[in-house]
């Protein structure tokens, strides 16, 4: 989706428990406590699981992704993720 689209007008792209892959590396933008701004949080291709779905600026979905191998939880946009496997709960 383009940034000018209000994502909240559509259902979320990912559901709780979905297995997802990071499409790009993620650095701390200052919102991750305990790390310096610019520190690497997630490498491109790392696998995580959707743990929560929230919103930002009444426009975007923010997916709370648990990267188990790295023991870190990061908020990401749908454009930064790709589905690996849908959760069948």
N, C-alpha and C positions, 0 to 999 in steps of 0.2 A: 504494500500500500504506500502511496505517496504521503509525504508529511502534511499536505494540505487537507487530507481526508480525516474526518472525525471518526476514528476507529470505533468509538463507542456506539455508533449508529448500526454496527454489525455485531454478531456474536464473536466472542473471543476465538482466536485461531487455535489456541491450545487449551486443554482441559487439565484438571488436577491429575497428577500421576503420569502424564505423557512423558515419554523419553525424548529428549531434544538434544541437538548438537549446536554448539556456538558457531556461527558463520564467520566470525571475526574475533580477534583478540580483544579483551576488555581490560582497560586500565582504570584505576581509581580516579574518579572525577571530583573527589573530595567528599563523597557521600558514604564511603566505606570507612568506618571507624577502625583505628588501629593500624592503618596503612597510610603511607604518604601519597599525596597527589601524584599521579603518574605511575605508581607501582602497578605491575602486572597482576591482574586477578585471575584471568582465564585465558588460556591459549585457544586459538582457532581449532575447531574440531573436537574440543572436549565435550563429553557427554554429561548431561544433567537431567533432573526430573522436575517437572512443574510442581511446586509446593503451594503456590498461591497465585491468585490473579487479583490485581488492584488496578487503579486508574491514576492518571497524572494529567493535571491541567484540564480536566473534564473533556479530554480529547483522545488520550491514548491508553491502551492496556499496558500495564507493566506486569511482567511475569516474574514471580519469585522462583528462581531456579536453584536447586540444591545440587551442587557439583560434589558428589560424595567422595570421589577420590582425592579431591583437593581440600575437603572439609570446609567449604565456603558456600555461602548463599548470596546470590547476586540478583538484582533487579534488572531485567532486560526487556527490550521491545521485541515484537514479533519479527521485525525485519532483521534482527540480529540472530534469529534462531531458525532451525529447520527441524521438522518432525522426523524422528527416527522410528518411533513405534507408539501407537496410540494405546492408552491404558484401557484395559478391558476389565473394569471392576464391577 
